[in-house]
Amino acid sequence: MLTELSVQAFLEKVTAKDPVPGGGSVSALAGAAAAAQAAMVAGRTIAREKFARVADDMQALMDRAEELRAKLLAAVDRDAEAYDQVVRAFTLPKKTGAQQQARSRAIQAAFQQAARVPLAVAENALAVLELAGQAVADGNPNAVTDGLVGTMMARTAALGALYNVKINLSSIKDDAFVRETAAKVNALTARVVEQEQKILASVNL
């Protein structure tokens, strides 16, 4: 599993000529890192008596961030597996008409899955971005830059994942699936950009 590799080993695999892990897995990892940063700010807030008034909110933030971190970390491998499914589908036999039809169905199913995985990453990364905003607004001000790093990492995770959705949509023939998914991509993109700008504008350093 990719998530069991050391940081150095993972980056070496990204650098290699193999197509996986690629941008989808890297986006998911960025989202997991963003969740960890949000949780860190919450933890540094809970640890201080002077922030007792927000302790419950920060505990809830930390719990949610840890939940999202686990989902995004799992998506590092899920994205690579989805791409592998696409590759395997293209290797299916196509000598007969029946084989060609089965291969075409498999390819289309694989591309749809390859779009669904990063779409879920983007949705989870947006949730992390919102948590990072809460951490920046209400958390320990000594950890505000950690919250900002989480903010920017979550934004990158979401937008990177959404680009991966869009490139897969270009290979999908199901018009209804493409329209519905493209609408979600556009809505998520707008929310992510707006949320990041709002959080960054709230801090004066």
Secondary structure by P-SEA (a helix, b strand, c coil): ccccccaaaaaaaaacccccccaaaaaaaaaaaaaaaaaaaaaaaaaccccccaaaaaaaaaaaaaaaaaaaaaaaaaaaaaaaaaaaaaacccccaaaaaaaaaaaaaaaaaaaaaaaaaaaaaaaaaaaaaaaaacccccaaaaaaaaaaaaaaaaaaaaaaaaaaaaaccaaaaaaaaaaaaaaaaaaaaaaaaaaaaaccc
